[in-house]
Amino acid sequence: MENNTAQNYVKNVITNMPNSWLKLTTHRLDIYNEQQAKTEFIDQFETLFSENNFDKSVLNNLPTAYDYIRLGHPLSCILEWTIAKLQNVNSENVISFTSQTIPVLSILRKNLLENKKTQILYIDKLPSFFNVDIIKNIYGYNFELKQIKNISEINNFNGSTIFISKEDKIENIKLTKSIDFLINLQENLGSFLIVNGIQNENYISDIQHVRRRETIAMTPSNSLIALQSIITSNKNDASNIDSSSKIKVSNSINAITNTTTKSLVASSGLSIQYAILMGLIHDAKENHKGKAIKIVVPPNCYGGTNDQARRVAACLDNVAVVDLPVDGENDMVKSIDSVLNKIAFDDAIPYIIAEIPTNPRVEVPNLIDLKDTLSKQRKTSNGELAIDPVFVLDQTFCPNVHFLGNEDILSSVRTISFASGSKFPSGGLCTAGYCVGNLKTNSLIEKIELHLQICDNEATSYQYNILAKQMPSMNQRIVDAYKNTREFVNYIKETLPTAKINFVSEQLAEQGFTPSVFSLDLPTKGNTNEEKETYKRALNHKLINLMITEIPDESKYCVSYGQLKGCYWTIPATSTQGTTKEGDKDYIARVALSANMDLDLHKKVFLKFVKSI
C-alpha cells in the first residue's frame, strides 16, 4: 500500500517541483548544511510525504541535497527514495549513477583496498564497453565474472556478490540474501545500485565518494525520465545522443581552442579528468612497462583534482602523486623544472596537471619559460634520455586562450587541455566537461577515449544539446564578464587600497588571459597571527553575507563561475578545497562576475562594507 502512496506522492511532487531542480548545477548555500548534506533533504522530504504536502513553495525551500549537483540533487535523491520504497530498503542504500560501469568499479575499488574477493554475475549480455581485461590490468581490480540463467543459481560466496540486472520494472527486481550489491542498468540514463544487507552498509560512503570523484549522479533530466517511467510503469523513453549536437560541440571546441584534433566530452570535469588519467596510465603501461608513474599536482588546487589523483595512485602500486607548489611565493616554472629533474633522474614517467591561471590566486606563469622547461631534454641516473612529460592543462578559468594550435605556445609539448563545462561553456546550465590535445597527443587521446567509453562517462544527450547552444557565445561572454571584473577590481583598489587582490595584470589581459574571477585578501588586525587570521576570516563572511543579503537576486554564495548572470562569492578553503590539506587551504574570498549584472549596485554595497570596518 505504501508503495502506491509513495508513487502517487512523487507524481504530485514532479508536477509541482521547482524549475530549478531540473536546471541548477550548483547548490544553494543559503539552504546548505554540509554536515547533514547527505541526509537532510530526504529527512525533510520524508516528513512532507507523511503529511502529503507537495506545495511548490515548500518543495523550493527543502535543504540542498548533497554538496554539488555532480554528487546528488533533489531529483536523483527522490529517485533513490522511490526505488528504496519499492524495494523496502533504506533510501541511503540506493545510489544512482549517470554511468553503468562506475558503480561496479566503486565496489571493486573498496574490495581491492581491503583485499576482498568479488564475483560479478549477470543474466543478459554485459554492456559492450565493459572491458574485462582493461579493468583488471589497467585499473588493477580483481573479480570473477559469470553469466547465469536465473538468480536462483546464485550461491553463497566468500566475498562480495554483484548482480547486474536490466529489469525495466523496478518493482520486479528481486533482492535475495546471496546478492550483496544489485546494479540495475537503465538504457541511455545510467544505473542505480542497491546496497543489500546491514553487513554491506559500510560500503555506502565509499561508493558515494567514487560517484563524487570519478563520475556523477544520474543527471536531473535523466532522473526525471526514470521517475516518470516508474510512476507510469512504462519503459523509459530516453533518447540516444543527437549526432548533430555532438558535431556542433566538437566544432565549437576546435574553434575555441584553435585545434583540428578530436575532442572528447564527458559528463563532468572530473569525469573527463578521470579518463585522462586512466588513459595516460594505460599508455605508460603499454609503452614503458615496469616504470614508475608520477602524477604531478599542485597541493592547493581544486580539491576534486587533488583528491582524484591521490585516489588513483592509492589503487596502483607503480603510481604516486608528487606535489607541485605553484602559488604565492612559488613559481610554477621553477617548481616544474625541479620536479621533472627528479622524476627524470629516477627514470619515471611524469604527468603534470596544472591550472592556468592558477586557482585561487589567478596567476599565470611565464609561458615561454614554461614551454622551455617542459621541452628540456633530461637524463636518467644512467645517462639515458628521460621520458618527456605530458602536460595536462586545466583551462577552466580561461578556456578561450590558445595553447594547442600549430603556432601556439605549447604546440611542441605533449599537451592536453581540459575544462569544466559547468562554467563558461554551458554558462552553468550543465556539468559536462571536455578535453582536446595538440597534434602530439593523438595516440593519447585514443586511449583517453577508450577509458571514457569503458567508464561510460560520455556526456548525455541533454548535456550535448546545452553545450551546442551555449558554446558559440562563450568567447563573447568571457570578454564581457572580464570587463565587469576589471572594473570591480579597480573600484576595490580605490575604496579599500589595503586589501590584496589576486587578479591578472593588464599586460596578461592583453595576451588573452581575461578571467572573470579574482581573489580578495582583506586587510586584518590583531596582535598575533592567530588573532589576525580569525579577524580576517570573520571579515570574509561579513562581506559575503552583506552582498548576498543586499543583492539577493544577483549576488549568490556559490562555488561556480562562468555563469550567465549575477555575481558568485565563496571561500575556497571551505568549498572547492574541501579535501585539500589544511595547511594548503586558502581562507580568502573568491569572487566571480558575469557579463549580466548590476555592477553599480555591487559597488554601492561594497562601499557600505568598507565604511563598516
C-alpha positions as CSV (number, residue, x, y, z in Angstrom):
1,M,0.0,0.0,0.0
2,E,2.8,2.4,0.9
3,N,4.4,1.8,-2.5
4,N,1.3,3.1,-4.3
5,T,1.1,6.0,-1.9
6,A,4.8,6.9,-2.5
7,Q,4.3,6.7,-6.3
8,N,1.3,8.9,-6.1
9,Y,3.1,11.4,-3.9
10,V,6.1,11.5,-6.2
11,K,3.8,12.1,-9.2
12,N,2.4,15.2,-7.4
13,V,5.9,16.3,-6.5
14,I,7.0,16.1,-10.1
15,T,4.0,18.2,-11.2
16,N,4.8,20.9,-8.6
17,M,8.6,20.7,-8.5
18,P,10.6,24.0,-8.7
19,N,12.0,24.7,-12.2
20,S,15.5,24.9,-10.6
21,W,15.5,21.2,-9.8
22,L,15.9,20.5,-13.5
23,K,18.3,23.3,-14.3
24,L,20.6,24.2,-11.4
25,T,24.2,22.8,-11.5
26,T,25.4,24.5,-8.3
27,H,24.0,24.1,-4.8
28,R,22.2,26.9,-2.9
29,L,24.4,27.6,0.0
30,D,21.7,29.6,1.8
31,I,19.9,26.2,2.4
32,Y,23.0,24.0,2.7
33,N,24.3,22.3,5.8
34,E,27.4,20.4,4.8
35,Q,27.4,18.1,7.9
36,Q,23.9,16.9,7.0
37,A,24.1,17.2,3.2
38,K,23.6,13.5,2.6
39,T,20.6,13.1,4.9
40,E,18.8,16.4,5.5
41,F,17.0,16.7,2.2
42,I,15.5,13.2,2.4
43,D,14.7,13.6,6.1
44,Q,12.6,16.6,5.4
45,F,11.2,15.1,2.2
46,E,10.0,12.1,4.2
47,T,8.2,14.5,6.6
48,L,6.4,16.1,3.7
49,F,5.5,12.7,2.4
50,S,3.9,11.7,5.7
51,E,1.9,15.0,5.6
52,N,1.1,14.5,1.8
53,N,2.4,18.0,1.3
54,F,3.7,18.8,-2.2
55,D,3.2,22.5,-2.2
56,K,5.7,24.2,-4.6
57,S,6.9,26.8,-2.2
58,V,7.6,24.1,0.4
59,L,9.5,22.0,-2.1
60,N,11.5,25.0,-3.1
61,N,12.7,25.5,0.5
62,L,13.9,21.9,1.0
63,P,17.6,21.9,2.0
64,T,20.3,21.4,-0.6
65,A,20.8,17.7,-1.4
66,Y,24.4,16.7,-1.2
67,D,27.2,19.2,-1.8
68,Y,27.1,19.7,-5.5
69,I,24.9,18.6,-8.4
70,R,27.6,16.1,-9.5
71,L,27.1,14.1,-6.3
72,G,23.4,14.4,-5.9
73,H,20.5,16.7,-6.3
74,P,16.7,16.8,-5.5
75,L,15.6,14.6,-8.4
76,S,18.3,11.9,-8.0
77,C,17.6,11.8,-4.3
78,I,13.8,11.4,-4.9
79,L,14.6,8.7,-7.5
80,E,16.7,6.8,-4.9
81,W,14.0,7.3,-2.3
82,T,11.3,6.0,-4.6
83,I,13.3,2.9,-5.6
84,A,14.0,2.3,-1.9
85,K,10.3,2.4,-1.1
86,L,9.6,-0.2,-3.9
87,Q,12.4,-2.4,-2.6
88,N,11.7,-1.9,1.1
89,V,15.3,-0.7,1.9
90,N,16.7,2.5,3.4
91,S,17.0,5.3,0.8
92,E,20.7,5.7,1.6
93,N,21.2,2.2,0.3
94,V,20.2,3.2,-3.2
95,I,22.8,5.2,-5.2
96,S,22.1,6.5,-8.7
97,F,24.8,7.0,-11.4
98,T,24.9,8.5,-14.9
99,S,27.4,5.7,-15.7
100,Q,26.6,2.0,-16.0
101,T,30.3,1.0,-15.2
102,I,31.4,3.1,-12.3
103,P,29.0,1.5,-9.7
104,V,30.8,-1.8,-10.4
105,L,34.2,-0.1,-10.2
106,S,33.2,1.6,-6.9
107,I,32.8,-1.8,-5.2
108,L,35.9,-3.3,-6.9
109,R,37.9,-0.4,-5.6
110,K,36.9,-0.9,-2.0
111,N,37.5,-4.6,-2.2
112,L,40.9,-4.1,-3.8
113,L,42.0,-1.9,-0.9
114,E,40.5,-4.4,1.6
115,N,41.9,-7.4,-0.2
116,K,38.4,-8.9,-0.6
117,K,37.2,-11.1,-3.4
118,T,34.4,-10.1,-5.8
119,Q,32.1,-12.1,-8.2
120,I,30.1,-10.3,-10.8
121,L,27.0,-12.2,-12.1
122,Y,24.7,-11.3,-14.9
123,I,21.9,-12.9,-16.9
124,D,21.8,-10.8,-20.1
125,K,24.8,-9.5,-22.0
126,L,27.0,-7.1,-20.3
127,P,27.4,-3.6,-21.9
128,S,29.9,-3.8,-24.8
129,F,32.1,-1.2,-23.1
130,F,32.7,-3.3,-20.0
131,N,36.2,-4.3,-20.9
132,V,37.2,-7.1,-18.5
133,D,40.9,-7.2,-19.5
134,I,41.5,-3.5,-19.1
135,I,39.5,-3.2,-15.8
136,K,41.7,-6.0,-14.4
137,N,45.1,-5.0,-16.0
138,I,45.0,-1.2,-16.0
139,Y,42.7,-0.4,-13.1
140,G,44.1,-3.2,-11.1
141,Y,40.8,-4.7,-10.0
142,N,40.3,-8.4,-9.3
143,F,37.0,-10.2,-9.8
144,E,35.3,-13.3,-11.2
145,L,32.8,-12.9,-14.0
146,K,30.0,-15.4,-14.6
147,Q,26.8,-15.5,-16.7
148,I,23.8,-17.2,-15.1
149,K,20.3,-18.0,-16.3
150,N,18.4,-17.2,-13.1
151,I,19.1,-15.6,-9.7
152,S,18.3,-18.9,-8.1
153,E,21.7,-20.0,-9.3
154,I,23.4,-17.5,-7.0
155,N,25.2,-19.3,-4.2
156,N,27.0,-18.1,-1.1
157,F,30.4,-16.6,-1.9
158,N,33.4,-15.8,0.2
159,G,33.5,-12.2,-0.7
160,S,31.1,-9.7,-2.4
161,T,28.5,-10.8,-5.0
162,I,27.5,-8.1,-7.5
163,F,24.4,-8.9,-9.6
164,I,23.9,-6.8,-12.8
165,S,20.2,-6.5,-13.8
166,K,18.5,-5.0,-16.8
167,E,14.9,-5.2,-15.4
168,D,12.7,-2.4,-16.8
169,K,10.2,-2.5,-13.9
170,I,11.8,-1.7,-10.6
171,E,9.1,-3.5,-8.6
172,N,10.0,-6.7,-10.4
173,I,13.6,-6.7,-9.1
174,K,14.1,-9.4,-6.5
175,L,16.8,-9.0,-3.8
176,T,18.0,-12.2,-2.2
177,K,20.3,-12.7,0.7
178,S,23.0,-14.0,-1.6
179,I,23.2,-10.7,-3.5
180,D,25.4,-8.1,-1.8
181,F,25.0,-5.4,-4.5
182,L,22.4,-5.2,-7.2
183,I,23.2,-2.8,-10.1
184,N,20.3,-2.1,-12.5
185,L,21.2,-0.7,-15.9
186,Q,18.9,1.9,-17.3
187,E,19.2,2.3,-21.0
188,N,20.5,5.8,-22.0
189,L,20.0,7.0,-18.4
190,G,22.7,5.4,-16.3
191,S,22.1,3.0,-13.5
192,F,21.3,2.6,-9.8
193,L,23.0,0.5,-7.2
194,I,21.3,-1.1,-4.2
195,V,23.4,-2.0,-1.2
196,N,21.8,-5.1,0.2
197,G,22.1,-6.0,3.9
198,I,23.4,-4.4,7.0
199,Q,26.8,-6.1,6.6
200,N,27.4,-4.1,3.4
201,E,26.3,-0.6,4.6
202,N,29.9,0.3,5.3
203,Y,30.3,0.5,1.5
204,I,27.8,3.3,1.1
205,S,30.2,6.2,1.9
206,D,33.0,4.8,-0.3
207,I,30.6,4.3,-3.2
208,Q,29.3,7.8,-2.8
209,H,32.9,9.1,-2.9
210,V,33.6,7.3,-6.1
211,R,30.5,8.9,-7.6
212,R,31.7,12.2,-6.4
213,R,35.2,12.0,-7.8
214,E,35.1,9.7,-10.9
215,T,31.6,10.3,-12.3
216,I,28.3,12.0,-11.4
217,A,24.9,11.0,-10.1
218,M,22.2,10.4,-12.6
219,T,21.5,13.8,-14.2
220,P,18.4,15.8,-13.3
221,S,16.9,15.3,-16.7
222,N,17.6,11.6,-16.7
223,S,16.4,11.2,-13.1
224,L,13.1,12.8,-14.1
225,I,12.7,10.4,-17.0
226,A,13.5,7.4,-14.7
227,L,10.9,8.7,-12.2
228,Q,8.3,9.1,-14.8
229,S,8.8,5.6,-16.1
230,I,8.4,4.3,-12.5
231,I,5.2,6.3,-11.9
232,T,3.6,5.3,-15.3
233,S,5.1,1.8,-15.4
234,N,6.1,2.5,-18.9
235,K,9.6,1.8,-20.4
236,N,11.8,4.8,-20.2
237,D,11.9,6.8,-23.4
238,A,15.4,8.3,-23.1
239,S,16.8,9.2,-26.4
240,N,20.2,8.5,-27.9
241,I,22.8,11.3,-28.3
242,D,21.9,13.6,-31.1
243,S,24.7,13.4,-33.6
244,S,24.1,17.0,-34.9
245,S,24.6,18.4,-31.4
246,K,27.7,16.3,-30.9
247,I,29.2,17.7,-34.2
248,K,28.3,21.3,-33.2
249,V,30.1,20.8,-29.8
250,S,33.1,19.3,-31.5
251,N,33.3,22.2,-34.0
252,S,33.0,24.7,-31.2
253,I,35.7,23.2,-29.1
254,N,38.1,23.2,-32.1
255,A,37.3,26.8,-33.0
256,I,37.7,27.9,-29.3
257,T,41.0,26.1,-28.7
258,N,42.4,26.6,-32.2
259,T,42.8,22.9,-32.8
260,T,41.9,20.4,-35.5
261,T,42.2,17.3,-33.3
262,K,39.5,15.1,-31.8
263,S,37.8,16.4,-28.7
264,L,36.1,14.3,-26.0
265,V,33.1,15.4,-23.9
266,A,32.3,13.8,-20.6
267,S,29.5,14.0,-18.0
268,S,31.6,16.3,-15.8
269,G,35.0,17.9,-15.5
270,L,36.1,15.2,-13.1
271,S,34.8,12.5,-15.4
272,I,37.0,13.8,-18.3
273,Q,39.9,14.1,-15.9
274,Y,39.5,10.5,-14.8
275,A,39.5,9.3,-18.4
276,I,42.7,11.4,-19.0
277,L,44.5,9.9,-16.0
278,M,43.5,6.3,-16.8
279,G,44.3,6.8,-20.5
280,L,47.7,8.1,-19.7
281,I,48.4,5.3,-17.2
282,H,47.2,2.8,-19.9
283,D,49.7,4.3,-22.4
284,A,52.5,4.2,-19.9
285,K,51.9,0.5,-19.0
286,E,51.9,-0.4,-22.7
287,N,54.9,1.7,-23.8
288,H,57.0,1.9,-20.7
289,K,56.5,-1.4,-18.9
290,G,57.5,-1.5,-15.3
291,K,58.4,2.2,-15.0
292,A,57.0,4.3,-12.1
293,I,54.3,6.8,-13.0
294,K,54.3,10.2,-11.2
295,I,51.2,12.4,-11.2
296,V,52.4,15.9,-10.5
297,V,49.6,18.0,-8.9
298,P,49.6,21.4,-7.1
299,P,48.7,20.6,-3.4
300,N,46.3,23.6,-3.1
301,C,44.5,23.1,-6.5
302,Y,40.8,22.3,-6.7
303,G,40.0,19.6,-4.2
304,G,38.5,17.2,-6.7
305,T,41.6,17.3,-8.9
306,N,43.9,16.7,-6.0
307,D,41.8,14.0,-4.4
308,Q,41.1,12.1,-7.6
309,A,44.8,11.9,-8.4
310,R,45.6,10.5,-4.9
311,R,42.7,8.0,-5.2
312,V,44.0,6.7,-8.5
313,A,47.5,6.4,-7.0
314,A,46.2,4.5,-4.0
315,C,45.0,1.7,-6.2
316,L,48.1,1.1,-8.3
317,D,51.5,0.1,-6.9
318,N,53.6,1.9,-9.5
319,V,51.7,5.2,-9.4
320,A,52.4,8.1,-7.0
321,V,51.5,11.7,-6.5
322,V,54.2,14.4,-6.4
323,D,53.3,17.9,-5.1
324,L,53.8,20.9,-7.4
325,P,53.9,24.2,-5.5
326,V,52.6,26.9,-7.9
327,D,51.1,29.8,-6.0
328,G,52.2,32.8,-4.0
329,E,56.0,32.7,-3.3
330,N,56.3,29.6,-5.5
331,D,57.0,29.9,-9.2
332,M,55.2,27.3,-11.4
333,V,58.0,27.0,-13.9
334,K,60.8,26.6,-11.3
335,S,58.7,24.0,-9.5
336,I,58.1,22.1,-12.7
337,D,61.8,22.2,-13.5
338,S,62.8,20.9,-10.1
339,V,60.1,18.1,-10.1
340,L,60.9,17.0,-13.7
341,N,64.7,16.8,-12.9
342,K,64.0,14.4,-10.0
343,I,61.5,12.3,-12.0
344,A,63.9,12.1,-14.9
345,F,66.8,11.0,-12.7
346,D,64.6,8.2,-11.3
347,D,63.6,7.2,-14.9
348,A,59.9,7.6,-14.1
349,I,57.0,8.9,-16.3
350,P,55.8,12.5,-15.5
351,Y,52.2,13.5,-15.9
352,I,51.6,17.1,-14.8
353,I,48.2,18.5,-14.0
354,A,48.1,22.3,-13.6
355,E,45.7,25.2,-13.9
356,I,46.5,28.4,-15.9
357,P,45.6,30.8,-14.4
358,T,46.1,29.1,-11.1
359,N,43.2,28.8,-8.6
360,P,42.5,30.7,-6.4
361,R,45.5,33.1,-6.8
362,V,44.8,33.7,-10.5
363,E,48.5,33.6,-11.5
364,V,49.9,32.9,-15.0
365,P,53.5,31.7,-15.4
366,N,55.9,33.0,-18.0
367,L,54.7,30.9,-20.9
368,I,58.0,30.9,-22.9
369,D,59.8,29.7,-19.8
370,L,57.1,27.1,-19.2
371,K,57.5,25.8,-22.8
372,D,61.3,25.7,-22.5
373,T,61.1,23.8,-19.2
374,L,58.6,21.3,-20.5
375,S,60.7,20.8,-23.7
376,K,64.0,20.4,-22.0
377,Q,65.7,17.1,-22.6
378,R,66.7,15.4,-19.3
379,K,68.8,12.4,-18.5
380,T,68.2,9.5,-16.2
381,S,70.6,8.4,-13.5
382,N,72.1,6.0,-16.1
383,G,72.7,8.8,-18.6
384,E,69.8,7.7,-20.9
385,L,67.3,10.1,-22.3
386,A,64.4,10.5,-19.9
387,I,60.7,10.2,-20.9
388,D,59.2,13.6,-21.8
389,P,56.3,14.9,-19.7
390,V,52.6,15.1,-20.7
391,F,51.2,18.5,-19.6
392,V,47.5,18.2,-18.6
393,L,46.3,21.8,-18.6
394,D,43.1,22.8,-16.7
395,Q,41.8,25.8,-18.7
396,T,38.6,26.2,-16.9
397,F,39.3,29.8,-15.9
398,C,40.4,30.8,-19.4
399,P,39.1,28.2,-21.9
400,N,39.5,30.7,-24.8
401,V,43.3,31.1,-24.6
402,H,45.1,29.3,-27.4
403,F,47.8,26.8,-26.3
404,L,47.5,23.9,-28.6
405,G,47.4,25.1,-32.2
406,N,50.3,24.5,-34.6
407,E,51.7,28.0,-34.0
408,D,50.7,28.2,-30.3
409,I,53.0,28.3,-27.3
410,L,52.6,24.6,-26.3
411,S,52.3,23.1,-29.8
412,S,55.7,21.3,-29.4
413,V,55.0,19.8,-26.0
414,R,52.6,16.9,-25.4
415,T,49.7,18.9,-24.0
416,I,46.1,18.0,-23.3
417,S,43.7,20.8,-22.3
418,F,40.5,20.2,-20.4
419,A,37.8,22.4,-19.0
420,S,34.7,22.1,-16.8
421,G,31.7,22.7,-19.0
422,S,29.6,23.7,-16.0
423,K,31.5,27.0,-16.1
424,F,31.8,29.2,-19.2
425,P,31.0,26.5,-21.9
426,S,27.4,26.0,-20.6
427,G,27.1,29.1,-18.5
428,G,26.2,27.0,-15.5
429,L,23.5,25.0,-17.2
430,C,25.1,21.5,-17.1
431,T,28.0,19.7,-15.6
432,A,29.7,18.4,-18.7
433,G,33.5,18.7,-19.2
434,Y,35.7,18.3,-22.3
435,C,39.3,17.8,-23.4
436,V,41.3,18.2,-26.5
437,G,45.0,17.8,-27.3
438,N,47.6,19.1,-29.8
439,L,48.9,17.0,-32.7
440,K,51.5,15.3,-30.4
441,T,48.8,13.7,-28.3
442,N,46.7,11.9,-31.0
443,S,47.6,8.4,-29.7
444,L,47.0,9.5,-26.1
445,I,43.5,10.9,-27.0
446,E,42.7,7.5,-28.4
447,K,43.5,5.9,-25.1
448,I,41.6,8.6,-23.2
449,E,38.5,8.0,-25.4
450,L,38.8,4.3,-24.7
451,H,38.6,4.9,-20.9
452,L,35.8,7.4,-21.3
453,Q,33.8,4.7,-23.0
454,I,34.8,2.0,-20.5
455,C,33.7,4.2,-17.6
456,D,30.5,5.1,-19.6
457,N,31.2,8.7,-18.7
458,E,30.4,10.4,-22.0
459,A,28.2,13.5,-21.8
460,T,24.5,12.8,-22.0
461,S,22.2,13.9,-24.9
462,Y,20.8,16.7,-22.8
463,Q,24.3,18.0,-22.0
464,Y,25.4,17.9,-25.6
465,N,22.3,19.9,-26.5
466,I,23.1,22.6,-23.9
467,L,26.7,22.9,-25.0
468,A,25.7,23.1,-28.7
469,K,23.5,26.0,-27.8
470,Q,25.8,27.8,-25.4
471,M,29.4,27.4,-26.7
472,P,29.1,29.6,-29.7
473,S,28.5,32.6,-27.5
474,M,31.2,31.6,-24.9
475,N,34.1,33.8,-26.1
476,Q,31.9,37.0,-26.1
477,R,30.6,36.2,-22.6
478,I,34.2,35.8,-21.4
479,V,35.1,39.2,-22.8
480,D,32.1,41.0,-21.3
481,A,32.5,39.3,-17.9
482,Y,36.1,40.3,-17.8
483,K,35.2,43.9,-18.4
484,N,32.9,43.9,-15.3
485,T,35.6,42.1,-13.3
486,R,38.3,44.5,-14.2
487,E,36.1,47.5,-13.3
488,F,35.1,45.9,-10.0
489,V,38.7,45.1,-9.1
490,N,39.8,48.7,-9.9
491,Y,36.9,50.0,-7.7
492,I,38.0,47.8,-4.8
493,K,41.6,49.1,-5.2
494,E,40.3,52.7,-4.9
495,T,37.9,52.2,-2.0
496,L,40.0,49.6,0.0
497,P,43.6,50.0,-1.0
498,T,44.9,47.9,1.9
499,A,43.2,44.8,0.5
500,K,45.4,42.4,-1.5
501,I,43.8,41.4,-4.8
502,N,44.9,38.4,-6.9
503,F,44.0,39.1,-10.5
504,V,45.7,39.1,-13.9
505,S,47.6,42.2,-14.9
506,E,46.6,44.4,-17.7
507,Q,49.6,43.0,-19.7
508,L,48.4,39.5,-19.2
509,A,44.9,40.5,-20.3
510,E,46.3,41.9,-23.5
511,Q,47.8,38.4,-24.1
512,G,44.3,36.9,-23.9
513,F,44.1,36.0,-20.2
514,T,40.7,37.5,-19.3
515,P,39.3,35.6,-16.4
516,S,36.2,36.9,-14.6
517,V,37.4,35.5,-11.2
518,F,39.6,37.2,-8.6
519,S,40.5,36.5,-5.0
520,L,40.4,39.1,-2.3
521,D,42.6,39.0,0.7
522,L,41.0,41.5,3.1
523,P,43.0,43.7,5.5
524,T,43.2,42.4,9.0
525,K,44.3,43.5,12.5
526,G,45.4,41.8,15.8
527,N,48.4,41.3,18.0
528,T,49.1,37.7,16.9
529,N,49.0,35.8,13.7
530,E,46.1,33.8,15.1
531,E,44.1,36.9,16.0
532,K,44.8,38.4,12.6
533,E,43.6,35.2,10.8
534,T,40.5,35.0,13.0
535,Y,39.6,38.6,12.3
536,K,40.2,38.2,8.5
537,R,38.0,35.0,8.3
538,A,35.2,36.8,10.1
539,L,35.5,39.7,7.7
540,N,35.3,37.4,4.7
541,H,31.9,36.2,6.0
542,K,30.8,39.7,6.8
543,L,31.4,40.8,3.3
544,I,29.8,37.8,1.6
545,N,26.8,37.9,3.9
546,L,26.3,41.7,3.2
547,M,26.5,41.2,-0.6
548,I,24.1,38.3,-0.8
549,T,21.7,39.9,1.6
550,E,21.6,43.3,-0.1
551,I,21.6,41.9,-3.6
552,P,19.7,38.6,-3.3
553,D,18.7,38.4,-7.0
554,E,22.2,38.6,-8.3
555,S,24.8,38.0,-5.6
556,K,25.0,34.3,-4.6
557,Y,27.1,32.4,-2.1
558,C,28.2,29.8,-4.6
559,V,31.4,28.0,-5.8
560,S,30.9,28.4,-9.6
561,Y,31.8,30.9,-12.2
562,G,31.2,31.5,-15.9
563,Q,27.6,31.9,-15.0
564,L,25.1,33.7,-17.3
565,K,24.2,36.3,-14.8
566,G,24.9,37.7,-11.4
567,C,28.0,37.5,-9.1
568,Y,29.2,34.5,-7.1
569,W,31.1,34.6,-3.8
570,T,32.9,31.8,-2.0
571,I,35.8,30.9,0.3
572,P,38.0,28.3,-1.4
573,A,39.1,26.7,1.9
574,T,35.5,25.7,2.7
575,S,34.3,24.9,-0.8
576,T,36.5,23.9,-3.7
577,Q,39.4,23.0,-1.5
578,G,37.3,20.7,0.8
579,T,39.6,17.7,0.6
580,T,42.8,19.8,0.4
581,K,45.3,19.5,3.3
582,E,44.6,22.2,5.9
583,G,47.9,23.9,5.5
584,D,47.4,24.3,1.8
585,K,43.9,25.9,2.0
586,D,43.1,29.5,1.1
587,Y,40.9,31.4,3.6
588,I,40.3,34.3,1.2
589,A,37.2,35.4,-0.7
590,R,36.9,34.4,-4.3
591,V,34.6,36.5,-6.5
592,A,33.2,35.5,-9.9
593,L,31.4,38.0,-12.0
594,S,29.2,37.6,-15.1
595,A,28.5,39.8,-18.1
596,N,25.0,40.3,-17.0
597,M,24.8,42.0,-13.6
598,D,24.2,45.4,-11.9
599,L,27.8,46.4,-11.3
600,D,26.9,49.8,-9.9
601,L,24.8,48.2,-7.2
602,H,27.6,45.8,-6.3
603,K,30.0,48.8,-6.0
604,K,27.5,50.6,-3.8
605,V,27.1,47.7,-1.4
606,F,30.9,47.1,-1.3
607,L,31.4,50.7,-0.3
608,K,28.9,50.2,2.5
609,F,31.1,47.2,3.7
610,V,34.2,49.4,3.6
611,K,32.6,52.1,5.7
612,S,31.6,49.5,8.3
613,I,35.1,48.1,9.0
